[in-house]
Amino acid sequence: MWQSLKRWTARLRRQSAPHLPALAAHYTPFAPLVAGAQERHALAYQQSPYVYVAVNRIAEAVALVPLKLYRGRGQARVELSDHPFLRLLDNPNPTTSRFELFEQTIGALELTGNAYWFIAGDAQGLPCEIWTLRPDRVTIVPDPRRYVRGYLYEIDGVQIALDDVEVVHFKRWHPNNDYYGLSALSAARLAVENERAMSQWNANTFGRDYGIPAGIVAVRDPIPDADFDRLKHEWRAAYGSGQRRTAFLRGGSVEWVNVGLNHNDLDFLRGKQLTRDEILHIFGIPLGIMSENATEANAIVAERQFIERTLYPKLARVAQRITQELLPFYGEDLVAEFEDIRPRNTQERMAEIAAARGILTVDEMRARFYQLPPLGQDT
């Protein structure tokens, strides 16, 4: 990938953007507010099952939605079924498929709040490859007039300077940062850390034999030393392995005073469930999708909420950024939109179509309700 970056960067600068000045030799990169935050987010994705499930559920669902291309605006627009941009999406680069391109893009947005595409150009200045850039390797270079002057991409300690025209930056809104986005994982940080600590404590409890409490064997009647040693040896051989320590006392009585809290006292299972629910809620995963106790009706409502309130806004964000920054390479009046996957009530839709008959023309009906071009018009 490094060689592709260097090769296509040189071509794109010469061919597609000669009017843009090269990055100055001296500038002050604008680094993220929290150093190392993106690395911690990647670690949370690898170690938290709930973060992993939430991010994968969203990224894979988005990657399955077709992206459509239109020419024109409003009801007069026409869908393009064959276009260089659509062919580029089908084969973004030699190592990435269309599905993987959008999966990586949405995954990066969920984990870091930022996702970057490097656009490699051909000899004519048209995009010929799309590469996703790791957000933790990207640094934004600000500009007082142009807002963003460019980007720095670091690989193996070497920084590659990229002009702003070479990078498409997808980001979520951040209230305290003009350049970098805020991820859902940042908002869920405390819940994720709490869930991880609980899981680690639970693993230590059972994985290291702490699950069986220590005990004391009190031998009230005096016995010879040899018998006492034999009793300790046999007892520990059968019951005292690992951390399951057993103390032996001869004579007298022993009083046990418990000063700790067990799983019941901590309401451990309830705490784990609340933490899981909080993480999934922040990522926009309705509980009805994940709960094994959800009824069919609850699951249907949860799926609809997931599509309308979680997936659809993310699709709109990505499509509009593509329209704004990538499609101008191919000319004007091009619009990218993901297929509208929002569920609609069938009866309401049929009633709306019936009410429009006699009011709208056939071509208007085709455009509004079926997203089809006018009759006799080629696509």
ABEGO torsion letter per residue (X at the ends): XAAAAAAAAAAAAAAABAABBBBBABBBBBBBABBGAAAAAAAAAAABAAAAAAAAAAAAAAAABBBBBBBEBEAABBBBABBAAAAAAABABAABBAAAAAAAAAAAAAAAGBBBBBBBBBAAGBBABBBBBBAAABBBBBBAAAGBAEBBBBBGGBBBBBBAAABBBBBBBBAABAABBBBAAAAAAAAAAAAAAAAAAAAAAAAAGAABBBBBBBBABBBBAAAAAAAAAAAAAAAABEABBBBBBBEEBBBBBBABBBAAAAGAAAAAAAAAAAAAAAAGBBAAAABAABBAAAAAAAAAAAAAAAAAAAAAAAAAAAAAAAAAAAEBGBBBBBBBABBBBAAAAAAAAAAABGABBAAAAAAAAAGBBBBGBBX
